[in-house]
Amino acid sequence: MIPSRIPRRPVKSSNLKQVGYDPLTQDLVIEFHSGTMYLYKAIPTVVHTDLMAAKSKGKFFNEVIRNRFLALPVSKV
C-alpha cells in the first residue's frame, strides 16, 4: 500500500529522497534513495517541521525519528 493521499516532495539529502506528512493523522512518509519507503506513525508536527528545516535531514532522521517511532514498510506499486 502506498499512502498516496500524502503528497511527497523531494528533499536535498544523501539518504532521504522524498518526504510527505499528513498533520491530521500525523503520518510521515519517507522514501529513501535506496528505493525503500516507510510510513512513520504518530509523528508530531514539530518533528516534521524540524526535519524539513534541518541542514542535514539524514542526520536529523537518524537522531530523532529512526528507531523511535513505529515504522511500517510501504510497498511501491
Biotite code that builds the C-alpha atoms (Angstrom):
import biotite.structure as struc

atoms = struc.array([
    struc.Atom([0.000, 0.000, 0.000], chain_id="A", res_id=1, res_name="MET", atom_name="CA", element="C"),
    struc.Atom([1.323, 3.427, -0.917], chain_id="A", res_id=2, res_name="ILE", atom_name="CA", element="C"),
    struc.Atom([-0.131, 6.231, 1.186], chain_id="A", res_id=3, res_name="PRO", atom_name="CA", element="C"),
    struc.Atom([-0.896, 8.170, -1.994], chain_id="A", res_id=4, res_name="SER", atom_name="CA", element="C"),
    struc.Atom([-3.100, 10.608, -0.148], chain_id="A", res_id=5, res_name="ARG", atom_name="CA", element="C"),
    struc.Atom([0.060, 12.068, 1.397], chain_id="A", res_id=6, res_name="ILE", atom_name="CA", element="C"),
    struc.Atom([1.831, 14.249, -1.159], chain_id="A", res_id=7, res_name="PRO", atom_name="CA", element="C"),
    struc.Atom([5.603, 13.867, -1.073], chain_id="A", res_id=8, res_name="ARG", atom_name="CA", element="C"),
    struc.Atom([8.231, 16.343, -2.129], chain_id="A", res_id=9, res_name="ARG", atom_name="CA", element="C"),
    struc.Atom([11.878, 15.839, -2.975], chain_id="A", res_id=10, res_name="PRO", atom_name="CA", element="C"),
    struc.Atom([14.461, 16.833, -0.380], chain_id="A", res_id=11, res_name="VAL", atom_name="CA", element="C"),
    struc.Atom([18.185, 17.507, -0.586], chain_id="A", res_id=12, res_name="LYS", atom_name="CA", element="C"),
    struc.Atom([19.754, 14.619, 1.274], chain_id="A", res_id=13, res_name="SER", atom_name="CA", element="C"),
    struc.Atom([22.201, 11.840, 0.554], chain_id="A", res_id=14, res_name="SER", atom_name="CA", element="C"),
    struc.Atom([19.864, 9.374, 2.300], chain_id="A", res_id=15, res_name="ASN", atom_name="CA", element="C"),
    struc.Atom([16.291, 10.687, 2.006], chain_id="A", res_id=16, res_name="LEU", atom_name="CA", element="C"),
    struc.Atom([14.741, 11.148, -1.424], chain_id="A", res_id=17, res_name="LYS", atom_name="CA", element="C"),
    struc.Atom([11.181, 12.356, -0.687], chain_id="A", res_id=18, res_name="GLN", atom_name="CA", element="C"),
    struc.Atom([9.224, 13.295, 2.417], chain_id="A", res_id=19, res_name="VAL", atom_name="CA", element="C"),
    struc.Atom([5.478, 13.629, 2.918], chain_id="A", res_id=20, res_name="GLY", atom_name="CA", element="C"),
    struc.Atom([3.441, 14.455, 6.003], chain_id="A", res_id=21, res_name="TYR", atom_name="CA", element="C"),
    struc.Atom([-0.235, 14.446, 6.953], chain_id="A", res_id=22, res_name="ASP", atom_name="CA", element="C"),
    struc.Atom([-0.788, 16.669, 10.017], chain_id="A", res_id=23, res_name="PRO", atom_name="CA", element="C"),
    struc.Atom([-4.286, 15.281, 10.598], chain_id="A", res_id=24, res_name="LEU", atom_name="CA", element="C"),
    struc.Atom([-3.135, 11.677, 11.011], chain_id="A", res_id=25, res_name="THR", atom_name="CA", element="C"),
    struc.Atom([0.462, 12.553, 11.972], chain_id="A", res_id=26, res_name="GLN", atom_name="CA", element="C"),
    struc.Atom([1.701, 10.103, 9.330], chain_id="A", res_id=27, res_name="ASP", atom_name="CA", element="C"),
    struc.Atom([5.154, 10.732, 7.885], chain_id="A", res_id=28, res_name="LEU", atom_name="CA", element="C"),
    struc.Atom([6.204, 9.026, 4.652], chain_id="A", res_id=29, res_name="VAL", atom_name="CA", element="C"),
    struc.Atom([9.869, 8.839, 3.754], chain_id="A", res_id=30, res_name="ILE", atom_name="CA", element="C"),
    struc.Atom([11.254, 7.433, 0.525], chain_id="A", res_id=31, res_name="GLU", atom_name="CA", element="C"),
    struc.Atom([14.969, 6.704, 0.651], chain_id="A", res_id=32, res_name="PHE", atom_name="CA", element="C"),
    struc.Atom([17.444, 6.811, -2.223], chain_id="A", res_id=33, res_name="HIS", atom_name="CA", element="C"),
    struc.Atom([17.776, 3.035, -1.780], chain_id="A", res_id=34, res_name="SER", atom_name="CA", element="C"),
    struc.Atom([14.222, 2.730, -3.082], chain_id="A", res_id=35, res_name="GLY", atom_name="CA", element="C"),
    struc.Atom([12.644, 1.697, 0.210], chain_id="A", res_id=36, res_name="THR", atom_name="CA", element="C"),
    struc.Atom([9.733, 3.638, 1.648], chain_id="A", res_id=37, res_name="MET", atom_name="CA", element="C"),
    struc.Atom([8.418, 3.740, 5.205], chain_id="A", res_id=38, res_name="TYR", atom_name="CA", element="C"),
    struc.Atom([5.337, 5.149, 6.881], chain_id="A", res_id=39, res_name="LEU", atom_name="CA", element="C"),
    struc.Atom([6.088, 6.522, 10.346], chain_id="A", res_id=40, res_name="TYR", atom_name="CA", element="C"),
    struc.Atom([3.132, 6.815, 12.715], chain_id="A", res_id=41, res_name="LYS", atom_name="CA", element="C"),
    struc.Atom([2.325, 9.416, 15.399], chain_id="A", res_id=42, res_name="ALA", atom_name="CA", element="C"),
    struc.Atom([4.939, 11.953, 14.304], chain_id="A", res_id=43, res_name="ILE", atom_name="CA", element="C"),
    struc.Atom([4.291, 15.325, 15.974], chain_id="A", res_id=44, res_name="PRO", atom_name="CA", element="C"),
    struc.Atom([4.052, 18.252, 13.562], chain_id="A", res_id=45, res_name="THR", atom_name="CA", element="C"),
    struc.Atom([7.075, 19.885, 15.189], chain_id="A", res_id=46, res_name="VAL", atom_name="CA", element="C"),
    struc.Atom([9.208, 16.843, 14.316], chain_id="A", res_id=47, res_name="VAL", atom_name="CA", element="C"),
    struc.Atom([8.202, 17.106, 10.649], chain_id="A", res_id=48, res_name="HIS", atom_name="CA", element="C"),
    struc.Atom([8.826, 20.862, 10.665], chain_id="A", res_id=49, res_name="THR", atom_name="CA", element="C"),
    struc.Atom([12.243, 20.389, 12.242], chain_id="A", res_id=50, res_name="ASP", atom_name="CA", element="C"),
    struc.Atom([13.109, 17.604, 9.782], chain_id="A", res_id=51, res_name="LEU", atom_name="CA", element="C"),
    struc.Atom([12.301, 19.803, 6.805], chain_id="A", res_id=52, res_name="MET", atom_name="CA", element="C"),
    struc.Atom([14.316, 22.692, 8.293], chain_id="A", res_id=53, res_name="ALA", atom_name="CA", element="C"),
    struc.Atom([17.320, 20.560, 9.237], chain_id="A", res_id=54, res_name="ALA", atom_name="CA", element="C"),
    struc.Atom([20.565, 21.268, 7.414], chain_id="A", res_id=55, res_name="LYS", atom_name="CA", element="C"),
    struc.Atom([21.250, 17.512, 7.401], chain_id="A", res_id=56, res_name="SER", atom_name="CA", element="C"),
    struc.Atom([17.966, 15.701, 7.015], chain_id="A", res_id=57, res_name="LYS", atom_name="CA", element="C"),
    struc.Atom([19.655, 12.294, 7.192], chain_id="A", res_id=58, res_name="GLY", atom_name="CA", element="C"),
    struc.Atom([21.335, 13.127, 10.491], chain_id="A", res_id=59, res_name="LYS", atom_name="CA", element="C"),
    struc.Atom([18.086, 14.521, 11.903], chain_id="A", res_id=60, res_name="PHE", atom_name="CA", element="C"),
    struc.Atom([16.234, 11.386, 10.770], chain_id="A", res_id=61, res_name="PHE", atom_name="CA", element="C"),
    struc.Atom([18.802, 9.104, 12.424], chain_id="A", res_id=62, res_name="ASN", atom_name="CA", element="C"),
    struc.Atom([18.883, 11.052, 15.685], chain_id="A", res_id=63, res_name="GLU", atom_name="CA", element="C"),
    struc.Atom([15.206, 11.922, 16.137], chain_id="A", res_id=64, res_name="VAL", atom_name="CA", element="C"),
    struc.Atom([12.987, 9.566, 14.108], chain_id="A", res_id=65, res_name="ILE", atom_name="CA", element="C"),
    struc.Atom([14.751, 6.277, 13.357], chain_id="A", res_id=66, res_name="ARG", atom_name="CA", element="C"),
    struc.Atom([14.014, 3.540, 15.927], chain_id="A", res_id=67, res_name="ASN", atom_name="CA", element="C"),
    struc.Atom([11.893, 5.964, 17.974], chain_id="A", res_id=68, res_name="ARG", atom_name="CA", element="C"),
    struc.Atom([8.581, 5.819, 16.109], chain_id="A", res_id=69, res_name="PHE", atom_name="CA", element="C"),
    struc.Atom([6.536, 2.969, 14.670], chain_id="A", res_id=70, res_name="LEU", atom_name="CA", element="C"),
    struc.Atom([7.786, 2.367, 11.116], chain_id="A", res_id=71, res_name="ALA", atom_name="CA", element="C"),
    struc.Atom([5.781, 0.398, 8.574], chain_id="A", res_id=72, res_name="LEU", atom_name="CA", element="C"),
    struc.Atom([7.354, -0.624, 5.265], chain_id="A", res_id=73, res_name="PRO", atom_name="CA", element="C"),
    struc.Atom([5.406, 0.584, 2.255], chain_id="A", res_id=74, res_name="VAL", atom_name="CA", element="C"),
    struc.Atom([5.257, -1.406, -0.966], chain_id="A", res_id=75, res_name="SER", atom_name="CA", element="C"),
    struc.Atom([5.579, 0.573, -4.163], chain_id="A", res_id=76, res_name="LYS", atom_name="CA", element="C"),
    struc.Atom([3.050, -0.378, -6.804], chain_id="A", res_id=77, res_name="VAL", atom_name="CA", element="C"),
])
